[in-house]
């Protein structure tokens, strides 16, 4: 059935390319994929190229920016449909764009959404457990990610990722590896001094972006200044300033490795309590849920399990799956009505609060004390929450403001 659907996608992609006259041919196309970091890497490459005054556009999970004009790409979508994608590419080509950066998912690669687009520079940030509901196994997932390398003139791969050797077998052009462990002076540009690029995982994103920029002959002074001034990506380690003297962050982390990286980074930055609020999407990879619970229980002091696009699944059942991992890592379940003062100072605790607004209220109003850090994961930049088959308006930052200051 999936193969039949993919042929339908291919047919549409062929028609879209013909209708819009293969617009990608007039541009250097940089394709970025990976389990984690692809959105930040895409935006950072764009920011560097824009700082170098190159005619550049991008299409990412967050938005499409065509020669300075922003376009919404839809709800819960990274790579648009072939018709929408080719239309955006035609708009870019007609506007004089010479460099196009595409964030590409494994789904898009499997479904031929980027058919007809020659990827000149392919970037794979890393590969870890994700989307197994769709791909069924890691081998299929890795193989689909590797499709972006076919025909690419240059392949930029993370040499520190455990899949490096596997991916290297699919490289058809010139391989450009990048690494933090090898401490290569050719690729290192520090993220120190940029509060929007916290953690080692962002250092990897920087080195990937810098590898692309150096390939395009962008000078070091421009590179360093661009990285230092990078404004960050909405919903990616986005800090929400407040008067309550607690640190509050929004992050899109909804995958095992991403959640681990975010929590580890914030844990290292505080000597107070770390409070994590998150859930897991309904009708998606169920196998990752307890693993995310384990990661959270390992890193956070308090965990508040809640809704995150439950779709037609019972949100309480999704939370129960995540809770299994919390319990395995010896976190204790506590009722939201429990007297918090009676809890052990060095204990690990989790709560089940299905309503996401209520969960955010609870974490900020009751759990957090002066100096504590609250991170709310899973929704990031998204502007809707799916219950049943309906998308309802949702804004993570507004939900936080409501928790902080009441109705807004």
N, C-alpha and C positions, 0 to 999 in steps of 0.2 A: 504493500500500500504506500509506504514512504517513497519507494522508487518511482511509483506512478505519479505521486504528487510532485516529485522533483523534476520529472520530465515536463509536467505542466509549468513549473517555475521556469525551466529552461526555455520552453516555447515562448513564454511571456518576455523573458530576458532578450531573446533574439529579436522579437518584434519591437521591443522598446529601443534597442540599439539601432535598428534600421530606421525607426520613426524619427529618432533624435539625431541620426547621422553620426553615430559613433563619436560623441563629443570628447571622450577621454584621450583620443589619439593626439590631440593638440597640446596635451599637458604631460608633465612629469608626475606620475601618480605614486604616492607613498602610501602603502597599505600597512596598517598596524593591527595585529591581533595578539591574543594571549589570554590566559585566564584572568590575570590581574594586571592593572596598570595601563591598559591600552587607552582608556579615555584621557588620563593625565598625560601620557606620552604623546597622544595625538594633539592635545591642546598646547603642550609645551613646544612641540615641533613647529606648530603654527605660529606661536608667539615669537620664537626665534627667527623664523623666516620673515615674519612681518617686521620684526625689529631690524632686519637686514634690508628692508624696503623691497622685498620680492613680491610679485603679484601672486598671492597665495589664498587658497580657500580650504575649508575642511568640513567634513561631515562626521559627527560623533554621536554617542549616546545622548548627550545633552542637547545638541543643536546642530544645525548646519550654518556655517558662516560663509557666504558667497561674496567674495571681494568686499568685505566689510558690512554686508547686510545679513541680518540674522533671519533664519527660517526655522520654524518648529518642525521637527521630523516625526512627531506623533507620540503616542503613549506606549511605554514599555518597549520601545523599538531602538535598536542600535543601528543596524544597516537597513535602510528603507527598502521598499519593494523595488523591483527593476524599473518600473515606470516612473516612480517618484525620484529614484536615484539618477536615472538618465536625464530626467528633466532638470534636476539640479546641476548636473554636469554640463548640460547644454547652456544653461544660464551662466555658469562660470566661464565656459569657453567663449561665449559671445561677449562677456564682460572683460576679456583680456587676461583671464587667469592662466598662469603658466605652471603652477604647482598646486596639486590637489592632494590633501591628506585624508585618507579614508580609514575610519575605525571599522574593522571587519570582524564579525562573529563567526564561530564555527557553523552556526545555523546558515548564515549567509553563504558560506563557502560550500556547504553541502547542497544548498537549494539553488545554486547558480545565480544568486542575486547580483554578483559582480561579473557575470559572464560578459565578455566583450570589452572588459577594462584591463588593459595591460598594466600590471603592477611593475613599475620600474625598480622601486626600492621596497623590499618586504621586511617588516620588523615583527619578530615574535618575542614578546616580553618574557613569558614563562608558560608552563602548562602544569596544572594541578587538578584535583578532583572537582568536576563540575559538569552539569548538563547530561548526566548519565541517564536521566529519564528519556532523553531524546536519542543520544548516541549509543546507549545500552552498555558500553564498556569503554575503558580508557583507550584501548587500541583504536577504536573507531574515532574517538574524540581527537586523539593525537594525529591520526591520519588526515582528518578533515582540516585541522589547523595547518598541517604541512602543505595543503593545496595552495596556500598563498605564495609559496616559494617557487611554484612551477613557472618557468619563463622569466622570473625576475632577474634583472641585470645585477642587482646586489641584494644579498640576504644578510640582515643584521640580526644576530642571534645571541642570546644570553648564555655565555659559556659556563656560568655558575649554575644554570638550571639542569636538573638531572635528565632532561630530555634532549640536551644539546646534541649528543652523539646520534640519537635517533633522527632528529630533524636535519642534521648535517647531510644525511643520506639523500635528502630530497632537494638539496641546493643545486640549481642549474647554472647560476651565474657565479659571481665572486662572493665568497663568504667574508663577512666582517664580524668577528666575534667581539663581544664586550664583556667586561668582568670587573667586579670590585675586589675579588680575592687576589687577582693578579696585580692589582694596583697600577694599572697602565696609565702612564702620564699622558698618553695620547688621547684618552677619553675622559679622564676625570675632570669634572667641574663641580665644585662643592655646592651643596644647597644651604650651607651655613649662612645664617643671616636672613633666610626667607622663611617666615613663619607658616607659609602655605605649603611648604614641602618638608614636612616632618618625617623622620623615620628612614631606616635603611632602604625600605622598599621604594621610597621616592628617589633615593640616590640611584637606584637601578633605572628608574624611569628617566632620570636626568641623563644618565650615561647613554641610554638608548637614543634619546633625542639628540644628544650631542654627536653621536656617531653619524646620524643622518645629516646634521648640519655641517659637519666636517667634510662629509662626502660631497656636499654642495658648495664647498670652498668658503664657508662663512668664517670670518676671522675670530680668533680667541677673544679679543676685547668686546666684540658684539655679542658673542656667546655668553660670556660671563655677566655682562650687563643685563642681557635678556633673562637669564636664569634668576638673577638677583631680583629683577622687577616682575617676575611672573606672578600674576594676580591669583593663581590657583584656579580650580574648577569648582563651580557651584555644587555643593553636596559632597565634596571630597575633603575630609578633614576641615570642614568649614566651622570656624569658631563663632559662637553667638555671644556677643558681649552682653553683660548684664550687671545690675547693681548689687547682686546678692553675694558677690565674691566667691562664686563657684565657676569652674571652667566647664563650658558646655560646647560639645562638638556635634556636628551632623556629618555622617559619612555613609556612602552608598554601599559599604561592605555587606554583601549578602552571600558571600562564598567563604568556604572554610579558611583558605589561606589569607584572604583579604581581611576577614574578621580577626584572625590571629595577629596579623601585622599591625592593624589599627590598635588593638588592645595592648599589644606588647609595647608599641611606641608610646602610648599614653601612660602606661604603667611605669615606664622608665622616667617619665617626666613629672611624676607626682610622688610625694611621700605620704599622701592622704589616701582616702578611699577612691576606688575606681568603680563606677556604676555603669553597667552596660544594659541598654534597652534594645531588644531586637526580636525578630520572629523569623519565619521562613515562608516562602511563597507557596501557595496551594497549587496542586496539579503540576508540580515541578519535582526535581530530583529529591526523593524522600530519603535516600541513603545518606545524604549530607547532614540531615537534621540533628541526629544525636552527636555527630562529630563536631558540629558547631556548638552544641551544648558543652562538650568536653573542652573545647578551646576557650569558651567563655569562663568556665569554672576554673580553668588553670590560671587565667590572667586577671579576672575581675573579682572584686570583693562582694559586690551585689549584682545580681542578674535579674532583670525584669523581662519575662517572656510575654510577647504580645502579638498582635496581628501584623501581617505584612502581605497584603494581597492574597487573602485566603481563597479567593475564587469560590468554587462550589464545594470545597472541603470545609469541614467543621474546624474552626480556628482552635478549639480546645484540643482536638486530636493532633493538630500540627504542633501545638505547644507541648503536648504529652510526649511526642517523638523527640523534641529538643531536650525536654526534661530528663529523659533517659541518660543522655550524655552528662548532664549536670550531676546526676546522682552517681554515675560511675566514677566521677572525679571528686566524690565525697562532699559535694555542695549540699547543704541542708535546705529543704523546702520550708518556707515560712509564709503564713497567711498575711495578706496586706493589712489585716486588723491587729496583727501581733504587736506587742509593746517592744519597739526596737531597742530601747535602752537595756533590755535583758539579754540581748544577743552578745555572744563572745566577741571581743574586740578584734581578734585575728581570724574569725570564722569566715567561711564562704557560704553565701545564702542566695537562694533564688525564689522569685515570686511569679505567680501566674496571673496576669491581668490582661484578658483578651482585648479589651477596648484600648486602642493605641493612645488616644488622647488621655484616657485615665492613667495609663501606664506612664506616660510622660509627666503628667501632673504629679503622680506618686513619687517618681524618681527625683524630681526637682524640689517639690514642696516638703516631702517627708523624709526621703533617704539622704539627700545631699546636705552636707554641713559646710561651713566655711573652709575653703581650700580644696574641697573634693572635686573630682572630675566626673562629669556625666557625658557619655557618648551614646548617641541614638543612631542606630545602624539600620540599613536595609532599604530606605526610601530615597535618601539623598535629595537629588534635584527634582525627582518626579512630582507631578502635580495631580496625581489621582491615586485612589486606592480601589482595588477590585474586590467587590463582594458579590458572590454569585456570578453573574455574567455582566454586571454593570460597573462602570468606572465612576466613582464618586470623587468630587473635588477633595484634594488633600495637599497641604503645604506644610512640610516638616518645620520650617522656621516659624510659621504662624502658630503652629501647635505649641512650640516651645515658648513663644511670646505669651500665649494664652496661659500656659502653666506658670510663667513668671509673674505676670501682671493681671491675670483675669481676662475677661472678655476683651477682644480687640475688634 
